[in-house]
Amino acid sequence: FDANYTYSTDKDTDSNERSATSVTATVAGLDPATGQYVINPGFDWGLSERDVEHRFLVSGIVELPLNFKLGGVFVWRDGTPWTGLDPDDDVQNYPGFNGPDPRAVINGSLVPRNSFRNDDFTRFDLRASYMIPFSGRYQIDIFAEVFNLFDDNTFYVASGQAQPYDEDGVTNSEFGVPDILVSTPRQFQLGARFSF
């Protein structure tokens, strides 16, 4: 039996490390005297898209009579953060092409980057096995596994539901409604292993 809990915080200015052209030194507005963008490297500093504040894991295996074994793994963790977005890609505080997505203004204030959080994630995997011994050190293990036993579905908020209003300023009634399935549906697996 094993159990562990992890508390962590992950912050950055741009979580898309795969983009070679992404602008990470975000502009903080236009300088009226020069007409040039004012660069502020800390403008988008905040929780990263990978941040998981709380994570809890329990695993164990029990040996049963007649060469049977039963094991399982349970995982629970916080959902990852997401940002309220402005539907207009050409707002003043953002450079546009290849820049970060523009943050929305809600109740007169620019929302902090990744200030909302997706639903929690849970998963329970189970494995049952039966060992058939042979002479000496040989054996065959027959096993059955089920992943996501309770078929828990976890949805995250996508870009359309991350916009509190449309380009005309009309309130989006689906703002914050999770709509992208990120968990794997229940799966079964049968197998055998020969050890020698």
Steps between C-alpha positions, in 0.01 A plus 500: 500500500629844417347846522642843426386860477673776305450874532659709226486828310617546141527854362627643173426765238424263212423129531533428128864394492449327162449824307823644363327824398281571803545840661569458870606856587145631489419861431331696775353768273600768255725791586296804383818704447671252265209287380712193585401206715633503856654162581439359848640149547288455814170600343387138447675355808266262678399139542610282211264281302667199667437613857341236724491628856384182676563140395415185699587144400427167670617162372515152640504130432368211707586132467190284522469122550548259207767715328267796429613863532297821494650845455384851431603863453285801589594853391333830589634840401393857444408610153742715305457879468345687208475865401195712423562616142399802298339394169679784317851391392597861426460661841743777592698314767603209274729480197267281296656239270686231699440686824323363805122492503356835619356491851143609557381801697232398752322761715745762380816309596746304288480141628828349616647229279376150591280633781227237447534127566358194325314220679687250715628179343446153651587153374499148648679211326461139613696182419422138589749222426534125542837324511548146366832360627710242317794297615793708610483871433251497211152651528217649295308803623154556355361845572204728437526878527249779488605862464272776630278241669221744589512666156552846652483767232708814543436796272708815461404845376594567135561837336137558398375455856795705634357818347257683733349698209509509120656767276185711533517491880207259538534276806597141425254278692745206468794686657691258724299193393744206452467348152818309413529141628851448639455172686522159334174299495491167684720238333550127561804289429577128527848355485744227596866503593741209501789529746809282487 
